[in-house]
Amino acid sequence: MNKDPRHWRSRGFLPHFDDEGFTQFITFRLADSMPQSVLEKWREELAQDDITDADLRRRIERYLDQNFGEGHLRVERIAAMVQETLLKWDGERYRLIAWVIMPNHAHILLRPINGTVVSEIMHSIKSFTAHEANRILERKGQFWAKEYFDRYIRDLRHFASTIAYIENNPVKARLCRSAEEWPYGSACFRKAN
């Protein structure tokens, strides 16, 4: 693990590892997908050592897979726009390895390139897509939650299991029977090409 403090950042509660060349698993969610009170309770438990960081991530994933909130990413036009935005910068700012857009959150696996760091990538993706989604929905206000969750990939086994997790997320959430059926993910994209 890279302990060089120059690559660790904190934006709010979560620490983030930003360094070019490290593959990152990132989850970002809609602002209304999880009540802040639920997150605060779980964070307190984490601070008291009642749960681990891994436990916290699992709880959040289970909660998100229940598709709470308005689920604006269910709107075909919005999900397609988010997917197109992810694909637009592939090869310029990052190498996009896997992704899935769920009704209230998204997962991406990418490797920053050309001097770009995860914080810049996420700011760009979330800023553009929030503006466009609000325009499509004819609404104003916060679209994405401020924070995102990232985890750098440690080894090949972690890499493979992360791709499987991302691509099978719609199946696990009972949105489709096979990963290739979900139109807003890398499994379907690969099948089509």
N, CA, C and O of each residue as an XYZ file, in Angstrom:
772
protein
N       0.841     -1.175      0.000
C       0.000      0.000      0.000
C       0.885      1.236      0.000
O       1.874      1.293      0.731
N       0.542      2.213     -0.805
C       1.297      3.449     -0.909
C       0.951      4.334      0.281
O      -0.182      4.802      0.393
N       1.894      4.565      1.155
C       1.656      5.391      2.332
C       2.151      6.822      2.138
O       2.103      7.625      3.070
N       2.619      7.142      0.950
C       3.108      8.476      0.665
C       1.979      9.484      0.901
O       0.973      9.441      0.192
N       2.118     10.388      1.873
C       1.033     11.310      2.220
C       0.665     12.279      1.099
O      -0.405     12.887      1.137
N       1.529     12.430      0.110
C       1.214     13.333     -0.998
C       0.045     12.824     -1.834
O      -0.577     13.606     -2.554
N      -0.269     11.526     -1.755
C      -1.316     10.949     -2.584
C      -2.620     10.724     -1.841
O      -3.613     10.330     -2.454
N      -2.645     10.962     -0.546
C      -3.863     10.789      0.247
C      -4.523     12.140      0.456
O      -3.861     13.114      0.813
N      -5.821     12.195      0.235
C      -6.600     13.409      0.399
C      -7.808     13.083      1.267
O      -8.256     11.938      1.327
N      -8.324     14.097      1.930
C      -9.557     13.933      2.690
C     -10.513     15.016      2.243
O     -10.186     16.202      2.285
N     -11.693     14.609      1.816
C     -12.755     15.535      1.438
C     -13.973     15.141      2.264
O     -14.785     14.320      1.838
N     -14.089     15.721      3.428
C     -15.174     15.321      4.316
C     -14.728     14.156      5.176
O     -13.639     14.184      5.748
N     -15.556     13.141      5.271
C     -15.304     12.027      6.167
C     -14.296     11.030      5.606
O     -13.462     10.507      6.347
N     -14.366     10.767      4.323
C     -13.599      9.663      3.751
C     -12.218     10.073      3.263
O     -12.071     11.133      2.654
N     -11.209      9.257      3.517
C      -9.902      9.497      2.903
C      -9.925      8.969      1.468
O     -10.599      7.981      1.175
N      -9.195      9.623      0.590
C      -9.129      9.211     -0.812
C      -7.669      9.098     -1.225
O      -6.818      9.867     -0.779
N      -7.404      8.137     -2.075
C      -6.061      7.941     -2.597
C      -6.061      8.405     -4.041
O      -6.728      7.806     -4.884
N      -5.323      9.463     -4.337
C      -5.256     10.023     -5.686
C      -3.833      9.936     -6.216
O      -2.946     10.653     -5.752
N      -3.620      9.067     -7.178
C      -2.315      8.991     -7.823
C      -2.506      8.359     -9.187
O      -3.186      7.342     -9.322
N      -1.907      8.962    -10.191
C      -2.004      8.433    -11.542
C      -1.434      7.019    -11.585
O      -0.446      6.706    -10.922
N      -2.082      6.180    -12.381
C      -1.571      4.843    -12.596
C      -2.139      3.787    -11.674
O      -1.913      2.596    -11.892
N      -2.879      4.195    -10.636
C      -3.510      3.237     -9.745
C      -4.953      3.026    -10.176
O      -5.698      3.991    -10.343
N      -5.344      1.798    -10.353
C      -6.717      1.486    -10.729
C      -7.618      1.695     -9.518
O      -7.304      1.253     -8.412
N      -8.739      2.371     -9.740
C      -9.644      2.758     -8.664
C     -11.059      2.243     -8.920
O     -11.569      2.327    -10.037
N     -11.681      1.710     -7.874
C     -13.092      1.328     -7.871
C     -13.837      2.457     -7.177
O     -13.555      2.771     -6.021
N     -14.785      3.069     -7.876
C     -15.467      4.254     -7.370
C     -16.982      4.043     -7.404
O     -17.537      3.569     -8.396
N     -17.622      4.400     -6.319
C     -19.082      4.387     -6.240
C     -19.536      5.809     -5.956
O     -19.045      6.454     -5.029
N     -20.470      6.289     -6.754
C     -21.078      7.586     -6.480
C     -22.587      7.433     -6.598
O     -23.089      6.618     -7.371
N     -23.299      8.238     -5.810
C     -24.730      8.009     -5.650
C     -25.517      9.307     -5.758
O     -24.972     10.403     -5.627
N     -26.818      9.148     -6.001
C     -27.709     10.301     -6.038
C     -27.869     10.883     -4.631
O     -27.749     10.174     -3.632
N     -28.138     12.166     -4.577
C     -28.231     12.865     -3.288
C     -29.328     12.300     -2.385
O     -29.192     12.315     -1.162
N     -30.414     11.801     -2.982
C     -31.525     11.312     -2.164
C     -31.511      9.796     -1.967
O     -32.499      9.235     -1.492
N     -30.435      9.131     -2.315
C     -30.393      7.667     -2.273
C     -30.207      7.100     -0.871
O     -30.504      5.930     -0.632
N     -29.720      7.915      0.051
C     -29.467      7.433      1.409
C     -29.587      8.611      2.374
O     -28.916      9.627      2.197
N     -30.437      8.481      3.393
C     -30.539      9.569      4.371
C     -29.206      9.803      5.083
O     -28.495      8.859      5.427
N     -28.891     11.053      5.291
C     -27.650     11.411      5.976
C     -27.609     10.821      7.383
O     -26.537     10.482      7.884
N     -28.764     10.699      8.016
C     -28.808     10.156      9.373
C     -28.327      8.705      9.423
O     -27.696      8.293     10.396
N     -28.622      7.936      8.381
C     -28.166      6.542      8.322
C     -26.640      6.507      8.213
O     -25.974      5.755      8.925
N     -26.102      7.323      7.321
C     -24.643      7.376      7.156
C     -23.961      7.836      8.443
O     -22.952      7.260      8.850
N     -24.501      8.855      9.073
C     -23.899      9.367     10.312
C     -23.883      8.311     11.406
O     -22.901      8.187     12.137
N     -24.971      7.546     11.524
C     -25.028      6.476     12.520
C     -23.946      5.438     12.245
O     -23.236      5.020     13.160
N     -23.821      5.026     10.993
C     -22.812      4.024     10.636
C     -21.401      4.572     10.826
O     -20.504      3.837     11.240
N     -21.196      5.839     10.533
C     -19.876      6.445     10.735
C     -19.516      6.509     12.215
O     -18.359      6.307     12.585
N     -20.498      6.788     13.056
C     -20.261      6.775     14.505
C     -19.842      5.382     14.965
O     -18.926      5.237     15.774
N     -20.511      4.370     14.450
C     -20.159      2.988     14.798
C     -18.745      2.655     14.323
O     -17.999      1.954     15.008
N     -18.387      3.164     13.148
C     -17.032      2.954     12.631
C     -16.017      3.628     13.544
O     -14.971      3.055     13.849
N     -16.328      4.849     13.980
C     -15.422      5.582     14.861
C     -15.263      4.895     16.215
O     -14.217      5.009     16.855
N     -16.287      4.192     16.641
C     -16.240      3.477     17.924
C     -15.700      2.054     17.768
O     -15.705      1.275     18.722
N     -15.240      1.722     16.574
C     -14.698      0.396     16.273
C     -15.726     -0.715     16.357
O     -15.356     -1.884     16.473
N     -17.012     -0.380     16.302
C     -18.047     -1.413     16.295
C     -18.134     -2.098     14.934
O     -18.549     -3.252     14.833
N     -17.735     -1.370     13.885
C     -17.711     -1.944     12.543
C     -16.403     -1.551     11.871
O     -15.747     -0.595     12.285
N     -16.032     -2.283     10.845
C     -14.820     -1.970     10.088
C     -15.181     -1.133      8.869
O     -16.357     -0.991      8.532
N     -14.180     -0.588      8.216
C     -14.381      0.160      6.985
C     -15.042     -0.733      5.936
O     -15.931     -0.286      5.211
N     -14.615     -1.985      5.855
C     -15.215     -2.934      4.904
C     -16.684     -3.175      5.237
O     -17.518     -3.267      4.336
N     -17.009     -3.278      6.534
C     -18.406     -3.447      6.947
C     -19.242     -2.239      6.504
O     -20.366     -2.390      6.024
N     -18.680     -1.056      6.673
C     -19.382      0.162      6.275
C     -19.672      0.137      4.778
O     -20.796      0.419      4.362
N     -18.677     -0.198      3.970
C     -18.879     -0.267      2.513
C     -19.966     -1.279      2.157
O     -20.809     -1.003      1.304
N     -19.956     -2.445      2.800
C     -20.972     -3.471      2.515
C     -22.372     -2.978      2.888
O     -23.331     -3.203      2.149
N     -22.485     -2.311      4.027
C     -23.786     -1.775      4.440
C     -24.301     -0.765      3.418
O     -25.470     -0.789      3.032
N     -23.417      0.110      2.997
C     -23.806      1.135      2.018
C     -24.241      0.479      0.715
O     -25.260      0.863      0.141
N     -23.482     -0.505      0.242
C     -23.837     -1.192     -1.010
C     -25.189     -1.883     -0.893
O     -26.010     -1.784     -1.806
N     -25.434     -2.575      0.206
C     -26.735     -3.252      0.400
C     -27.871     -2.232      0.409
O     -28.932     -2.458     -0.173
N     -27.635     -1.126      1.067
C     -28.653     -0.085      1.140
C     -28.934      0.483     -0.254
O     -30.092      0.614     -0.651
N     -27.887      0.814     -0.985
C     -28.062      1.379     -2.319
C     -28.769      0.409     -3.259
O     -29.569      0.827     -4.096
N     -28.479     -0.878     -3.125
C     -29.101     -1.877     -4.005
C     -30.599     -2.029     -3.767
O     -31.286     -2.681     -4.553
N     -31.108     -1.441     -2.703
C     -32.553     -1.459     -2.474
C     -33.253     -0.345     -3.257
O     -34.481     -0.249     -3.264
N     -32.443      0.495     -3.919
C     -32.935      1.519     -4.848
C     -33.871      2.541     -4.212
O     -34.905      2.885     -4.786
N     -33.507      3.028     -3.021
C     -34.274      4.078     -2.380
C     -34.052      5.401     -3.106
O     -33.097      5.553     -3.867
N     -34.934      6.336     -2.862
C     -34.852      7.647     -3.494
C     -35.662      7.667     -4.779
O     -36.296      6.679     -5.150
N     -35.632      8.795     -5.442
C     -36.419      8.929     -6.673
C     -35.859      8.104     -7.825
O     -36.586      7.799     -8.770
N     -34.605      7.746     -7.766
C     -34.031      6.888     -8.804
C     -33.996      7.541    -10.172
O     -34.386      6.933    -11.169
N     -33.534      8.769    -10.219
C     -33.493      9.492    -11.498
C     -32.670      8.777    -12.565
O     -32.845      9.030    -13.757
N     -31.782      7.896    -12.148
C     -30.984      7.168    -13.140
C     -31.786      6.062    -13.817
O     -31.278      5.396    -14.719
N     -33.032      5.858    -13.394
C     -33.943      4.941    -14.100
C     -34.413      5.562    -15.410
O     -34.805      4.849    -16.333
N     -34.376      6.869    -15.490
C     -34.808      7.569    -16.705
C     -33.784      7.254    -17.796
O     -32.606      7.592    -17.676
N     -34.249      6.610    -18.848
C     -33.355      6.133    -19.904
C     -32.434      7.230    -20.437
O     -31.238      7.007    -20.625
N     -32.982      8.383    -20.672
C     -32.197      9.493    -21.230
C     -31.068      9.917    -20.283
O     -29.978     10.276    -20.730
N     -31.334      9.874    -18.983
C     -30.328     10.275    -18.002
C     -29.266      9.193    -17.859
O     -28.072      9.494    -17.852
N     -29.687      7.938    -17.746
C     -28.719      6.834    -17.646
C     -27.820      6.795    -18.875
O     -26.610      6.600    -18.754
N     -28.400      6.977    -20.048
C     -27.604      6.974    -21.286
C     -26.620      8.141    -21.295
O     -25.473      7.983    -21.712
N     -27.061      9.305    -20.839
C     -26.185     10.478    -20.795
C     -25.018     10.251    -19.838
O     -23.886     10.615    -20.158
N     -25.268      9.656    -18.669
C     -24.189      9.369    -17.719
C     -23.213      8.375    -18.353
O     -21.998      8.551    -18.259
N     -23.740      7.337    -18.993
C     -22.872      6.355    -19.640
C     -22.032      6.995    -20.748
O     -20.835      6.727    -20.849
N     -22.642      7.828    -21.567
C     -21.908      8.524    -22.639
C     -20.823      9.428    -22.067
O     -19.742      9.543    -22.644
N     -21.104     10.063    -20.944
C     -20.106     10.923    -20.296
C     -18.921     10.104    -19.825
O     -17.776     10.517    -20.011
N     -19.173      8.938    -19.212
C     -18.079      8.055    -18.779
C     -17.223      7.638    -19.969
O     -15.995      7.638    -19.887
N     -17.869      7.284    -21.066
C     -17.141      6.813    -22.253
C     -16.391      7.938    -22.974
O     -15.372      7.695    -23.620
N     -16.894      9.155    -22.861
C     -16.295     10.293    -23.576
C     -14.824     10.502    -23.225
O     -14.019     10.790    -24.111
N     -14.457     10.362    -21.949
C     -13.103     10.667    -21.514
C     -12.208      9.434    -21.403
O     -11.060      9.525    -20.968
N     -12.746      8.285    -21.801
C     -11.946      7.062    -21.811
C     -10.807      7.222    -22.818
O     -11.040      7.531    -23.986
N      -9.597      7.014    -22.363
C      -8.429      7.144    -23.225
C      -7.769      8.517    -23.160
O      -6.624      8.668    -23.586
N      -8.473      9.521    -22.635
C      -7.898     10.855    -22.489
C      -7.547     11.178    -21.046
O      -6.424     11.589    -20.751
N      -8.513     10.992    -20.142
C      -8.307     11.292    -18.717
C      -8.113     10.023    -17.893
O      -7.484     10.045    -16.835
N      -8.660      8.920    -18.393
C      -8.603      7.646    -17.676
C      -8.839      6.501    -18.646
O      -9.313      6.696    -19.765
N      -8.501      5.317    -18.195
C      -8.857      4.079    -18.896
C     -10.071      3.528    -18.147
O      -9.969      3.141    -16.984
N     -11.202      3.499    -18.815
C     -12.425      2.983    -18.221
C     -12.445      1.472    -18.419
O     -12.442      0.991    -19.552
N     -12.463      0.734    -17.331
C     -12.353     -0.723    -17.385
C     -13.719     -1.377    -17.257
O     -14.037     -2.288    -18.022
N     -14.532     -0.933    -16.308
C     -15.873     -1.480    -16.100
C     -16.745     -0.395    -15.480
O     -16.250      0.512    -14.811
N     -18.053     -0.505    -15.714
C     -18.985      0.451    -15.139
C     -20.390     -0.138    -15.122
O     -20.699     -1.082    -15.849
N     -21.220      0.437    -14.284
C     -22.648      0.146    -14.277
C     -23.366      1.356    -13.702
O     -22.913      1.961    -12.731
N     -24.483      1.698    -14.311
C     -25.315      2.784    -13.826
C     -26.601      2.147    -13.303
O     -27.387      1.582    -14.064
N     -26.795      2.250    -12.008
C     -27.951      1.683    -11.317
C     -29.002      2.788    -11.143
O     -28.716      3.944    -11.454
N     -30.210      2.467    -10.655
C     -31.236      3.505    -10.513
C     -30.864      4.670     -9.601
O     -31.340      5.785     -9.814
N     -30.012      4.436     -8.575
C     -29.689      5.535     -7.658
C     -28.200      5.686     -7.382
O     -27.812      6.474     -6.521
N     -27.358      4.942     -8.100
C     -25.910      5.060     -7.924
C     -25.192      4.489     -9.147
O     -25.816      3.897    -10.028
N     -23.894      4.674     -9.184
C     -23.087      4.135    -10.281
C     -21.770      3.622     -9.712
O     -21.268      4.133     -8.712
N     -21.224      2.606    -10.366
C     -19.903      2.072    -10.036
C     -19.033      2.204    -11.278
O     -19.485      1.953    -12.395
N     -17.784      2.599    -11.073
C     -16.832      2.619    -12.178
C     -15.494      2.061    -11.696
O     -15.109      2.218    -10.537
N     -14.814      1.418    -12.609
C     -13.450      0.945    -12.374
C     -12.615      1.607    -13.449
O     -12.835      1.397    -14.642
N     -11.648      2.412    -13.014
C     -10.840      3.157    -13.982
C      -9.419      3.327    -13.473
O      -9.120      3.123    -12.297
N      -8.552      3.711    -14.410
C      -7.168      4.024    -14.088
C      -6.878      5.415    -14.636
O      -6.879      5.602    -15.852
N      -6.628      6.408    -13.759
C      -6.305      7.759    -14.234
C      -5.039      7.758    -15.103
O      -4.096      7.010    -14.844
N      -5.037      8.599    -16.125
C      -3.875      8.731    -17.019
C      -3.619     10.207    -17.305
O      -4.423     11.071    -16.957
N      -2.498     10.473    -17.937
C      -2.143     11.812    -18.412
C      -2.184     12.876    -17.309
O      -2.596     14.012    -17.543
N      -1.750     12.485    -16.103
C      -1.654     13.435    -15.008
C      -2.968     13.765    -14.320
O      -3.003     14.624    -13.438
N      -4.035     13.107    -14.702
C      -5.335     13.368    -14.096
C      -5.490     12.524    -12.830
O      -5.021     11.387    -12.780
N      -6.140     13.074    -11.820
C      -6.363     12.346    -10.571
C      -7.864     12.120    -10.382
O      -8.687     12.784    -11.013
N      -8.203     11.186     -9.515
C      -9.591     10.783     -9.301
C     -10.468     11.971     -8.910
O     -11.589     12.095     -9.405
N      -9.983     12.838     -8.042
C     -10.807     13.967     -7.611
C     -11.210     14.850     -8.801
O     -12.346     15.320     -8.858
N     -10.306     15.077     -9.736
C     -10.630     15.867    -10.937
C     -11.618     15.117    -11.829
O     -12.558     15.707    -12.360
N     -11.399     13.835    -11.986
C     -12.282     13.017    -12.812
C     -13.707     13.055    -12.256
O     -14.666     13.294    -12.990
N     -13.826     12.817    -10.962
C     -15.150     12.766    -10.358
C     -15.833     14.129    -10.380
O     -17.037     14.213    -10.619
N     -15.089     15.180    -10.138
C     -15.683     16.516    -10.210
C     -16.253     16.762    -11.603
O     -17.380     17.238    -11.741
N     -15.489     16.444    -12.616
C     -15.911     16.662    -13.991
C     -17.154     15.835    -14.342
O     -18.117     16.361    -14.899
N     -17.124     14.557    -14.018
C     -18.263     13.674    -14.321
C     -19.516     14.154    -13.597
O     -20.573     14.319    -14.206
N     -19.388     14.374    -12.295
C     -20.567     14.722    -11.502
C     -21.103     16.113    -11.852
O     -22.319     16.303    -11.898
N     -20.243     17.063    -12.093
C     -20.679     18.414    -12.423
C     -21.456     18.429    -13.739
O     -22.565     18.960    -13.808
N     -20.869     17.847    -14.774
C     -21.530     17.851    -16.089
C     -22.844     17.082    -16.050
O     -23.868     17.584    -16.513
N     -22.826     15.860    -15.500
C     -24.033     15.029    -15.527
C     -25.138     15.603    -14.634
O     -26.316     15.461    -14.960
N     -24.789     16.242    -13.526
C     -25.807     16.858    -12.667
C     -26.518     17.983    -13.411
O     -27.744     18.090    -13.381
N     -25.731     18.814    -14.075
C     -26.316     19.923    -14.833
C     -27.258     19.387    -15.912
O     -28.387     19.857    -16.048
N     -26.788     18.403    -16.673
C     -27.600     17.833    -17.754
C     -28.841     17.126    -17.228
O     -29.924     17.281    -17.793
N     -28.700     16.354    -16.157
C     -29.849     15.638    -15.596
C     -30.897     16.617    -15.070
O     -32.093     16.434    -15.297
N     -30.452     17.639    -14.378
C     -31.406     18.636    -13.888
C     -32.123     19.331    -15.036
O     -33.310     19.640    -14.933
N     -31.412     19.576    -16.122
C     -32.036     20.182    -17.306
C     -33.094     19.234    -17.886
O     -34.207     19.658    -18.197
N     -32.744     17.959    -18.030
C     -33.680     16.968    -18.565
C     -34.913     16.833    -17.675
O     -36.038     16.758    -18.169
N     -34.696     16.804    -16.372
C     -35.792     16.633    -15.412
C     -36.540     17.930    -15.113
O     -37.554     17.928    -14.414
N     -36.028     19.033    -15.651
C     -36.604     20.358    -15.397
C     -36.707     20.622    -13.899
O     -37.755     20.993    -13.372
N     -35.570     20.414    -13.241
C     -35.502     20.619    -11.793
C     -34.236     21.363    -11.450
O     -33.358     21.535    -12.296
N     -34.138     21.803    -10.213
C     -32.933     22.434     -9.694
C     -32.554     21.715     -8.420
O     -33.347     20.962     -7.856
N     -31.338     21.954     -7.974
C     -30.919     21.381     -6.704
C     -29.845     20.321     -6.879
O     -29.415     20.001     -7.987
N     -29.442     19.804     -5.762
C     -28.354     18.828     -5.733
C     -28.819     17.519     -6.366
O     -29.862     16.975     -6.006
N     -28.031     17.031     -7.307
C     -28.349     15.778     -7.990
C     -27.559     14.620     -7.372
O     -28.140     13.612     -6.971
N     -26.238     14.770     -7.298
C     -25.367     13.741     -6.731
C     -25.060     14.066     -5.267
O     -25.028     15.234     -4.879
N     -24.839     13.041     -4.471
C     -24.305     13.232     -3.124
C     -22.910     13.831     -3.261
O     -22.206     13.546     -4.229
N     -22.511     14.651     -2.310
C     -21.204     15.318     -2.394
C     -20.048     14.331     -2.391
O     -19.099     14.482     -3.161
N     -20.119     13.345     -1.549
C     -19.023     12.393     -1.367
C     -19.140     11.245     -2.364
O     -20.223     10.961     -2.874
N     -18.045     10.608     -2.628
C     -18.020      9.352     -3.373
C     -17.092      8.416     -2.627
O     -16.281      8.846     -1.807
N     -17.218      7.146     -2.916
C     -16.403      6.131     -2.254
C     -15.422      5.579     -3.270
O     -15.818      5.198     -4.372
N     -14.159      5.533     -2.916
C     -13.180      4.956     -3.835
C     -12.281      3.989     -3.095
O     -12.063      4.096     -1.888
N     -11.774      3.052     -3.850
C     -10.856      2.069     -3.290
C      -9.884      1.673     -4.387
O     -10.297      1.287     -5.480
N      -8.601      1.766     -4.098
C      -7.653      1.390     -5.139
C      -7.518     -0.133     -5.173
O      -7.657     -0.810     -4.154
N      -7.248     -0.645     -6.353
C      -7.180     -2.087     -6.575
C      -5.803     -2.590     -6.156
O      -4.777     -2.083     -6.609
N      -5.800     -3.586     -5.291
C      -4.561     -4.085     -4.683
C      -3.821     -5.108     -5.522
O      -2.590     -5.109     -5.543
N      -4.552     -5.992     -6.225
C      -3.894     -7.067     -6.966
C      -4.854     -7.600     -8.037
O      -5.979     -7.116     -8.168
N      -4.401     -8.594     -8.797
C      -5.206     -9.135     -9.899
C      -6.501     -9.784     -9.407
O      -7.536     -9.675    -10.063
N      -6.447    -10.439     -8.286
C      -7.645    -11.068     -7.728
C      -8.687    -10.002     -7.373
O      -9.869    -10.149     -7.683
N      -8.235     -8.941     -6.727
C      -9.127     -7.831     -6.387
C      -9.688     -7.189     -7.663
O     -10.865     -6.831     -7.711
N      -8.859     -7.047     -8.677
C      -9.260     -6.492     -9.970
C     -10.401     -7.325    -10.575
O     -11.434     -6.778    -10.962
N     -10.211     -8.634    -10.652
C     -11.215     -9.521    -11.246
C     -12.511     -9.536    -10.437
O     -13.600     -9.509    -11.010
N     -12.400     -9.579     -9.119
C     -13.612     -9.619     -8.299
C     -14.367     -8.289     -8.368
O     -15.592     -8.271     -8.255
N     -13.656     -7.189     -8.551
C     -14.306     -5.886     -8.663
C     -15.077     -5.776     -9.975
O     -16.197     -5.265     -9.989
N     -14.499     -6.244    -11.066
C     -15.222     -6.244    -12.345
C     -16.483     -7.092    -12.227
O     -17.557     -6.679    -12.663
N     -16.353     -8.272    -11.639
C     -17.516     -9.157    -11.463
C     -18.580     -8.474    -10.603
O     -19.769     -8.546    -10.912
N     -18.159     -7.820     -9.537
C     -19.107     -7.128     -8.660
C     -19.852     -6.035     -9.428
O     -21.080     -5.962     -9.387
N     -19.102     -5.194    -10.122
C     -19.704     -4.088    -10.867
C     -20.705     -4.613    -11.883
O     -21.858     -4.182    -11.902
N     -20.272     -5.537    -12.724
C     -21.125     -5.981    -13.820
C     -22.328     -6.790    -13.352
O     -23.357     -6.811    -14.027
N     -22.214     -7.453    -12.214
C     -23.334     -8.252    -11.708
C     -24.231     -7.493    -10.734
O     -25.197     -8.059    -10.223
N     -23.931     -6.232    -10.470
C     -24.736     -5.455     -9.536
C     -26.215     -5.388     -9.933
O     -27.067     -5.518     -9.053
N     -26.565     -5.191    -11.209
C     -27.989     -5.167    -11.566
C     -28.678     -6.521    -11.354
O     -29.866     -6.573    -11.034
N     -27.939     -7.602    -11.532
C     -28.486     -8.941    -11.302
C     -28.745     -9.121     -9.809
O     -29.815     -9.573     -9.401
N     -27.753     -8.762     -9.005
C     -27.880     -8.869     -7.550
C     -29.044     -8.025     -7.019
O     -29.718     -8.421     -6.068
N     -29.274     -6.872     -7.630
C     -30.362     -5.980     -7.224
C     -31.697     -6.382     -7.870
O     -32.701     -5.689     -7.706
N     -31.702     -7.492     -8.599
C     -32.900     -8.058     -9.241
C     -33.515     -7.123    -10.278
O     -34.735     -7.022    -10.405
N     -32.644     -6.446    -11.013
C     -33.111     -5.574    -12.081
C     -33.099     -6.272    -13.437
O     -33.733     -5.808    -14.385
N     -32.373     -7.396    -13.528
C     -32.286     -8.189    -14.753
C     -31.787     -9.586    -14.387
O     -31.377     -9.833    -13.253
N     -31.829    -10.496    -15.365
C     -31.405    -11.873    -15.097
C     -29.926    -12.110    -15.387
O     -29.304    -12.973    -14.768
N     -29.361    -11.348    -16.324
C     -27.933    -11.495    -16.624
C     -27.320    -10.120    -16.800
O     -28.001     -9.172    -17.191
N     -26.042    -10.015    -16.514
C     -25.348     -8.724    -16.593
C     -25.420     -8.128    -17.989
O     -25.502     -6.909    -18.143
N     -25.390     -8.971    -18.996
C     -25.422     -8.492    -20.385
C     -26.758     -7.860    -20.757
O     -26.827     -7.102    -21.724
N     -27.819     -8.155    -20.009
C     -29.146     -7.581    -20.280
C     -29.249     -6.125    -19.837
O     -30.066     -5.369    -20.363
N     -28.419     -5.732    -18.868
C     -28.524     -4.368    -18.329
C     -27.896     -3.397    -19.323
O     -26.699     -3.498    -19.591
N     -28.663     -2.459    -19.878
C     -28.154     -1.612    -20.963
C     -27.123     -0.555    -20.549
O     -26.466      0.034    -21.408
N     -26.979     -0.312    -19.250
C     -26.085      0.758    -18.803
C     -24.915      0.201    -18.021
O     -24.694      0.552    -16.862
N     -24.176     -0.666    -18.671
C     -23.021     -1.259    -18.023
C     -22.051     -1.848    -19.025
O     -22.384     -2.066    -20.190
N     -20.862     -2.097    -18.554
C     -19.800     -2.602    -19.426
C     -20.078     -4.002    -19.952
O     -19.610     -4.331    -21.042
N     -20.812     -4.839    -19.235
C     -21.101     -6.191    -19.717
C     -21.937     -6.138    -20.987
O     -21.648     -6.855    -21.945
N     -22.951     -5.317    -21.010
C     -23.796     -5.142    -22.193
C     -23.008     -4.486    -23.321
O     -23.141     -4.858    -24.486
N     -22.196     -3.516    -22.963
C     -21.383     -2.795    -23.945
C     -20.413     -3.738    -24.653
O     -20.263     -3.679    -25.873
N     -19.759     -4.603    -23.889
C     -18.819     -5.565    -24.477
C     -19.538     -6.556    -25.379
O     -19.027     -6.922    -26.437
N     -20.717     -6.988    -24.965
C     -21.499     -7.942    -25.743
C     -21.861     -7.348    -27.099
O     -21.827     -8.043    -28.115
N     -22.207     -6.066    -27.114
C     -22.611     -5.385    -28.331
C     -21.464     -5.132    -29.292
O     -21.687     -4.971    -30.492
N     -20.240     -5.093    -28.782
C     -19.088     -4.773    -29.640
C     -18.304     -5.976    -30.052
O     -17.314     -5.850    -30.772
